[in-house]
Amino acid sequence: MTGLLEMREKLRIFYGKFELYVTAGIKFILGLVVFFMINSQLGYMERLDHPAVVLMLSLGCAFLPVNAMIVLACGMILLHLSALSLEACVIGLCLFLLLFFLYGKFAPQNGYSAVLTSVLCVFRVPHVMPVAAGMLKGPSAYLSVLCGAVTYYYVRGVQENLVNFTSTEETEGFAKFTAALRILTGNKEMYLVLAAFLITSLVVYVIRRQSINYAWRIALFTGNMLELVILLVGYILLDMTDRILWVVVGILISLGISLILEFFFYNLDYSRVERVQFEDDEYYYFVKAVPKVFVTKKEKRVKRITPKKRTTVNRRDLARELEIDQDLLE
């Protein structure tokens, strides 16, 4: 345990010294993942489906706010959709404008949550996001998680209904609009996931705000178990039992990541809880103080070893002390 605490402190010190470079590197890597993923999932516009485009966009995102990555990613999605079907692009544009309005109004500081939710949805393990948002953020942050999930399900819906958007007949325009709208209105799985994410985030937030011992740990275990139950029951009712295995895997991964987040952001020593009571003219105050777990810095002790001083002894004094003749010492 001491080794882990020391590693945590070293990571904090390293991040504090090189925050600018670490943040830029994270955004660059995340940009590579996002833009490569969009091209691999869609890829309908050949000019965009090129590694050089992805590299330039990722480099730009490294030095821009994370919200710029969201705008560029949405723009790339719309360009790919326009190459596939104008109707799908128009519905996607309306959807993104609505999401941008809600996101910009209530959760403009939670860009990472929106991006990571969409990315993890592609890998089929987004279950950590509502728990992490409930542990680290306020209620407004949950909207960014929902925005990321809706974006993923719309893109996936276009892929699954590709045949509805490839018709070249002019009379099929209305049918394409209907198919694009049905992706949003008729996707029961999307509504199930959104409901599970919202309920999980709120429950985790409420529990971790309580002044009980091990509040974060109780919150993360309760949130993950609640999310597991909601999704399992929902998929069984929707007759989508093939999703159950990924739900279980995602919840296990979520548990592991949640414990790591607790260790880095809320590692408290409940064996040394202190309760303080005091008052002023208007109120009584009852304060519960829980110390954080940290490693004290080892004090370096330097021991100086000095050589013994050589002393000279007078021959006459030595002879007197030994009670011998002074000439014998020659």
RODO-2510 file (C-alpha; in nm, 4 decimals, decimal comma):
residues 330
     n   res          X          Y          Z
     1     m     0,0000     0,0000     0,0000
     2     t     0,2826     0,2375     0,0803
     3     g     0,4308     0,1777    -0,2633
     4     l     0,1016     0,2685    -0,4293
     5     l     0,0741     0,5861    -0,2247
     6     e     0,4277     0,6836    -0,3202
     7     m     0,3509     0,6190    -0,6861
     8     r     0,0380     0,8357    -0,6587
     9     e     0,2338     1,1237    -0,5114
    10     k     0,4999     1,0931    -0,7814
    11     l     0,2332     1,1011    -1,0512
    12     r     0,0761     1,4092    -0,8946
    13     i     0,4104     1,5860    -0,8775
    14     f     0,4911     1,4891    -1,2367
    15     y     0,1540     1,6113    -1,3602
    16     g     0,1908     1,9356    -1,1678
    17     k     0,5299     2,0050    -1,3267
    18     f     0,4382     1,9060    -1,6836
    19     e     0,0632     1,9682    -1,6892
    20     l     0,0714     2,1589    -2,0187
    21     y     0,2599     1,8864    -2,2042
    22     v     0,0669     1,5978    -2,0485
    23     t    -0,2678     1,7586    -2,1342
    24     a    -0,1579     1,8257    -2,4912
    25     g    -0,0423     1,4655    -2,5282
    26     i    -0,3692     1,3290    -2,3917
    27     k    -0,5743     1,5433    -2,6292
    28     f    -0,3549     1,4418    -2,9232
    29     i    -0,3927     1,0697    -2,8511
    30     l    -0,7656     1,1084    -2,7869
    31     g    -0,7995     1,2995    -3,1143
    32     l    -0,6248     1,0210    -3,3034
    33     v    -0,8613     0,7645    -3,1552
    34     v    -1,1735     0,9725    -3,2236
    35     f    -1,0978     1,0696    -3,5841
    36     f    -0,9651     0,7272    -3,6829
    37     m    -1,2764     0,5751    -3,5293
    38     i    -1,5080     0,8068    -3,7241
    39     n    -1,3333     0,7211    -4,0491
    40     s    -1,3414     0,3495    -3,9750
    41     q    -1,7094     0,3550    -3,8760
    42     l    -1,8288     0,5819    -4,1577
    43     g    -1,5657     0,6609    -4,4219
    44     y    -1,8152     0,7622    -4,6926
    45     m    -1,6143     1,0685    -4,8005
    46     e    -1,2841     0,9507    -4,9432
    47     r    -1,1068     1,2848    -4,8979
    48     l    -1,1492     1,2664    -4,5231
    49     d    -1,0672     0,8979    -4,4954
    50     h    -0,6920     0,9564    -4,4966
    51     p    -0,4324     0,9266    -4,2158
    52     a    -0,2872     1,2701    -4,2961
    53     v    -0,6254     1,4350    -4,2284
    54     v    -0,6568     1,2529    -3,8979
    55     l    -0,3023     1,3495    -3,7985
    56     m    -0,3524     1,7195    -3,8773
    57     l    -0,6846     1,7340    -3,6933
    58     s    -0,5332     1,5597    -3,3908
    59     l    -0,2382     1,7993    -3,3829
    60     g    -0,4791     2,0921    -3,3918
    61     c    -0,6844     1,9460    -3,1066
    62     a    -0,3716     1,9064    -2,8930
    63     f    -0,3416     2,2852    -2,8625
    64     l    -0,7128     2,3707    -2,8558
    65     p    -0,9799     2,3245    -2,5862
    66     v    -1,1417     1,9828    -2,5782
    67     n    -1,4689     2,1344    -2,7016
    68     a    -1,2930     2,2063    -3,0317
    69     m    -1,2437     1,8322    -3,0717
    70     i    -1,6183     1,7825    -3,0280
    71     v    -1,6964     2,0409    -3,2957
    72     l    -1,4447     1,8909    -3,5398
    73     a    -1,5688     1,5383    -3,4741
    74     c    -1,9303     1,6403    -3,5371
    75     g    -1,8239     1,8219    -3,8515
    76     m    -1,6425     1,5125    -3,9794
    77     i    -1,9483     1,2967    -3,9073
    78     l    -2,1760     1,5362    -4,0972
    79     l    -1,9409     1,5462    -4,3971
    80     h    -1,9365     1,1664    -4,4123
    81     l    -2,3159     1,1569    -4,3816
    82     s    -2,3534     1,4160    -4,6589
    83     a    -2,1550     1,1894    -4,8887
    84     l    -2,3924     0,9058    -4,8016
    85     s    -2,7301     1,0803    -4,7838
    86     l    -2,8335     1,4428    -4,7580
    87     e    -3,1345     1,3431    -4,5474
    88     a    -2,9214     1,1622    -4,2905
    89     c    -2,6913     1,4645    -4,2806
    90     v    -2,9799     1,7074    -4,2214
    91     i    -3,1243     1,5002    -3,9375
    92     g    -2,7759     1,4644    -3,7908
    93     l    -2,7230     1,8407    -3,8120
    94     c    -3,0500     1,9079    -3,6303
    95     l    -2,9555     1,6530    -3,3659
    96     f    -2,6106     1,8033    -3,3130
    97     l    -2,7486     2,1561    -3,2903
    98     l    -2,9904     2,0425    -3,0199
    99     l    -2,7147     1,8606    -2,8319
   100     f    -2,4812     2,1597    -2,8648
   101     f    -2,7471     2,3874    -2,7206
   102     l    -2,8048     2,1605    -2,4210
   103     y    -2,4348     2,0905    -2,3765
   104     g    -2,3310     2,4552    -2,4058
   105     k    -2,6074     2,5638    -2,1689
   106     f    -2,5597     2,3116    -1,8895
   107     a    -2,2283     2,1242    -1,9283
   108     p    -1,9713     2,3268    -2,1272
   109     q    -1,6816     2,2184    -1,9032
   110     n    -1,7313     1,8433    -1,9490
   111     g    -1,6019     1,7789    -2,2989
   112     y    -1,3953     1,4791    -2,1977
   113     s    -1,7058     1,3033    -2,0671
   114     a    -1,8880     1,3445    -2,3992
   115     v    -1,5916     1,2293    -2,6088
   116     l    -1,5000     0,9335    -2,3884
   117     t    -1,8604     0,8145    -2,3739
   118     s    -1,8811     0,7913    -2,7544
   119     v    -1,5405     0,6211    -2,7755
   120     l    -1,6219     0,3638    -2,5075
   121     c    -1,9597     0,2979    -2,6691
   122     v    -1,7746     0,1886    -2,9826
   123     f    -1,5728    -0,0539    -2,7699
   124     r    -1,9024    -0,1613    -2,6055
   125     v    -1,7870    -0,0769    -2,2507
   126     p    -1,9279     0,2715    -2,1714
   127     h    -2,0598     0,1627    -1,8324
   128     v    -1,7840     0,3361    -1,6366
   129     m    -1,8849     0,6828    -1,7571
   130     p    -2,2044     0,7369    -1,5512
   131     v    -2,0325     0,6074    -1,2371
   132     a    -1,7242     0,8219    -1,2969
   133     a    -1,9391     1,1284    -1,3677
   134     g    -2,1334     1,0718    -1,0470
   135     m    -1,8112     1,0379    -0,8471
   136     l    -1,6163     1,3312    -0,9895
   137     k    -1,8717     1,5767    -1,1312
   138     g    -2,1968     1,7501    -1,0499
   139     p    -2,5409     1,6764    -1,1982
   140     s    -2,4824     1,9012    -1,5011
   141     a    -2,1984     1,6745    -1,6161
   142     y    -2,4372     1,3850    -1,6728
   143     l    -2,5798     1,5649    -1,9734
   144     s    -2,2454     1,5394    -2,1518
   145     v    -2,2505     1,1611    -2,1008
   146     l    -2,5990     1,1426    -2,2511
   147     c    -2,4907     1,3595    -2,5470
   148     g    -2,2026     1,1242    -2,6210
   149     a    -2,4310     0,8205    -2,6031
   150     v    -2,6958     0,9735    -2,8338
   151     t    -2,4277     1,0622    -3,0914
   152     y    -2,2981     0,7065    -3,0918
   153     y    -2,6416     0,5508    -3,1333
   154     y    -2,7295     0,7810    -3,4233
   155     v    -2,4077     0,6950    -3,6089
   156     r    -2,4562     0,3255    -3,5385
   157     g    -2,8177     0,3484    -3,6525
   158     v    -2,7083     0,4938    -3,9855
   159     q    -2,4679     0,2030    -4,0307
   160     e    -2,7286    -0,0574    -3,9452
   161     n    -2,9829     0,0984    -4,1847
   162     l    -2,7378     0,1692    -4,4625
   163     v    -2,9636     0,0173    -4,7270
   164     n    -3,2277     0,2832    -4,6566
   165     f    -2,9865     0,5645    -4,7446
   166     t    -2,8226     0,4245    -5,0597
   167     s    -3,1250     0,4546    -5,2902
   168     t    -3,0744     0,7038    -5,5754
   169     e    -3,4407     0,7530    -5,6658
   170     e    -3,5745     1,1031    -5,6042
   171     t    -3,9022     0,9664    -5,4725
   172     e    -3,7158     0,7998    -5,1874
   173     g    -3,6220     1,1296    -5,0200
   174     f    -3,9119     1,1241    -4,7756
   175     a    -3,8406     0,7604    -4,6918
   176     k    -3,4820     0,8532    -4,6076
   177     f    -3,5977     1,1295    -4,3751
   178     t    -3,8318     0,8824    -4,2095
   179     a    -3,5554     0,6249    -4,1725
   180     a    -3,3222     0,8839    -4,0179
   181     l    -3,5876     0,9963    -3,7710
   182     r    -3,6714     0,6376    -3,6834
   183     i    -3,3095     0,5875    -3,5739
   184     l    -3,3732     0,8346    -3,2929
   185     t    -3,7388     0,7745    -3,2148
   186     g    -3,7532     0,3975    -3,2499
   187     n    -3,4268     0,2922    -3,0862
   188     k    -3,5441     0,1305    -2,7627
   189     e    -3,1938     0,0234    -2,6673
   190     m    -3,0770     0,3855    -2,6738
   191     y    -3,3525     0,4944    -2,4364
   192     l    -3,2743     0,2030    -2,2048
   193     v    -2,9057     0,2974    -2,1906
   194     l    -2,9837     0,6666    -2,1403
   195     a    -3,2192     0,5867    -1,8532
   196     a    -2,9667     0,3503    -1,6921
   197     f    -2,6882     0,6080    -1,7231
   198     l    -2,8983     0,8901    -1,5802
   199     i    -3,0293     0,6897    -1,2832
   200     t    -2,6826     0,5502    -1,2073
   201     s    -2,5176     0,8921    -1,2146
   202     l    -2,7765     1,0476    -0,9851
   203     v    -2,7628     0,7608    -0,7345
   204     v    -2,3812     0,7691    -0,7233
   205     y    -2,3844     1,1469    -0,6781
   206     v    -2,6380     1,1370    -0,3942
   207     i    -2,4579     0,8599    -0,2034
   208     r    -2,1061     0,9997    -0,2360
   209     r    -2,2273     1,3347    -0,1011
   210     q    -2,3349     1,1745     0,2270
   211     s    -2,1203     1,2164     0,5392
   212     i    -2,0949     0,8442     0,6020
   213     n    -1,7797     0,6393     0,6203
   214     y    -1,6619     0,4990     0,2879
   215     a    -1,9239     0,7038     0,1025
   216     w    -1,7411     0,6862    -0,2320
   217     r    -1,6892     0,3112    -0,2122
   218     i    -2,0530     0,2503    -0,1223
   219     a    -2,1548     0,4828    -0,4066
   220     l    -1,9430     0,3132    -0,6710
   221     f    -2,0507    -0,0389    -0,5765
   222     t    -2,4169     0,0617    -0,5529
   223     g    -2,4033     0,2501    -0,8819
   224     n    -2,2403    -0,0335    -1,0730
   225     m    -2,4779    -0,2939    -0,9326
   226     l    -2,7782    -0,0735    -1,0055
   227     e    -2,6620    -0,0147    -1,3613
   228     l    -2,6069    -0,3882    -1,4070
   229     v    -2,9580    -0,4721    -1,2861
   230     i    -3,1273    -0,2050    -1,5002
   231     l    -2,9444    -0,3083    -1,8171
   232     l    -2,9890    -0,6822    -1,7602
   233     v    -3,3628    -0,6490    -1,6980
   234     g    -3,4005    -0,4073    -1,9871
   235     y    -3,2175    -0,6242    -2,2397
   236     i    -3,4124    -0,9303    -2,1311
   237     l    -3,7414    -0,7428    -2,1783
   238     l    -3,6243    -0,6135    -2,5173
   239     d    -3,5151    -0,9654    -2,6159
   240     m    -3,1535    -0,8517    -2,6691
   241     t    -2,9829    -1,1203    -2,4657
   242     d    -2,6733    -1,1040    -2,6877
   243     r    -2,5829    -0,7754    -2,5156
   244     i    -2,5738    -0,9296    -2,1659
   245     l    -2,2161    -1,0592    -2,1883
   246     w    -2,0847    -0,7142    -2,2808
   247     v    -2,2839    -0,5597    -1,9974
   248     v    -2,1197    -0,7908    -1,7436
   249     v    -1,7732    -0,7245    -1,8888
   250     g    -1,8370    -0,3507    -1,8909
   251     i    -1,9522    -0,3477    -1,5283
   252     l    -1,6427    -0,5414    -1,4168
   253     i    -1,4201    -0,2920    -1,5971
   254     s    -1,6229    -0,0092    -1,4457
   255     l    -1,5680    -0,1473    -1,0953
   256     g    -1,1931    -0,1596    -1,1473
   257     i    -1,1698     0,1932    -1,2881
   258     s    -1,4015     0,3276    -1,0176
   259     l    -1,1744     0,1898    -0,7451
   260     i    -0,8744     0,3511    -0,9154
   261     l    -1,0557     0,6850    -0,9260
   262     e    -1,1397     0,6553    -0,5572
   263     f    -0,7761     0,5822    -0,4760
   264     f    -0,6513     0,8895    -0,6618
   265     f    -0,9229     1,1394    -0,5690
   266     y    -1,0812     1,0312    -0,2396
   267     n    -0,8460     0,8072    -0,0419
   268     l    -0,9333     0,8764     0,3235
   269     d    -0,8240     0,7233     0,6536
   270     y    -1,1480     0,6486     0,8400
   271     s    -0,9591     0,5060     1,1381
   272     r    -0,8697     0,8612     1,2464
   273     v    -1,2059     1,0352     1,2125
   274     e    -1,2468     1,3434     1,4306
   275     r    -1,5723     1,5151     1,5248
   276     v    -1,5709     1,8780     1,6295
   277     q    -1,8540     2,0798     1,7797
   278     f    -1,8568     2,4567     1,8264
   279     e    -2,1008     2,7452     1,8198
   280     d    -2,1398     3,1143     1,7503
   281     d    -2,4183     3,3585     1,8244
   282     e    -2,6556     3,2073     1,5683
   283     y    -2,5607     2,8440     1,5002
   284     y    -2,4245     2,5230     1,6452
   285     y    -2,1701     2,3523     1,4179
   286     f    -2,1050     1,9785     1,4039
   287     v    -1,7999     1,9037     1,1901
   288     k    -1,6714     1,5634     1,0869
   289     a    -1,3070     1,5678     0,9808
   290     v    -1,1564     1,2700     0,7955
   291     p    -0,7818     1,2887     0,7211
   292     k    -0,6471     1,1975     0,3809
   293     v    -0,4087     0,9078     0,3354
   294     f    -0,0681     1,0284     0,2280
   295     v     0,2942     0,9300     0,2552
   296     t     0,5169     1,1548     0,4603
   297     k     0,8382     1,2538     0,2942
   298     k     1,1383     1,0727     0,4256
   299     e     1,3864     1,3011     0,5965
   300     k     1,7368     1,2602     0,4632
   301     r     2,0012     1,2492     0,7308
   302     v     2,3591     1,3179     0,6300
   303     k     2,6194     1,1912     0,8706
   304     r     2,9560     1,3566     0,8354
   305     i     3,2582     1,1511     0,9223
   306     t     3,5601     1,3631     1,0109
   307     p     3,9057     1,2113     1,0367
   308     k     4,0734     1,2118     1,3711
   309     k     4,3150     1,4898     1,4264
   310     r     4,6745     1,3831     1,4483
   311     t     4,8292     1,5077     1,7611
   312     t     5,2006     1,5534     1,8188
   313     v     5,3473     1,4479     2,1493
   314     n     5,6553     1,6134     2,2971
   315     r     5,9388     1,3619     2,3474
   316     r     6,0306     1,5015     2,6856
   317     d     5,6713     1,4790     2,8130
   318     l     5,6388     1,1246     2,6818
   319     a     5,9584     1,0181     2,8549
   320     r     5,8435     1,1764     3,1784
   321     e     5,5084     0,9945     3,1532
   322     l     5,6796     0,6616     3,0856
   323     e     5,9429     0,7286     3,3536
   324     i     6,2330     0,6517     3,1233
   325     d     6,5341     0,8392     3,0039
   326     q     6,4627     1,0842     2,7226
   327     d     6,7643     0,9553     2,5236
   328     l     6,6018     0,6114     2,4929
   329     l     6,3292     0,7548     2,2654
   330     e     6,5786     0,8554     1,9973
***
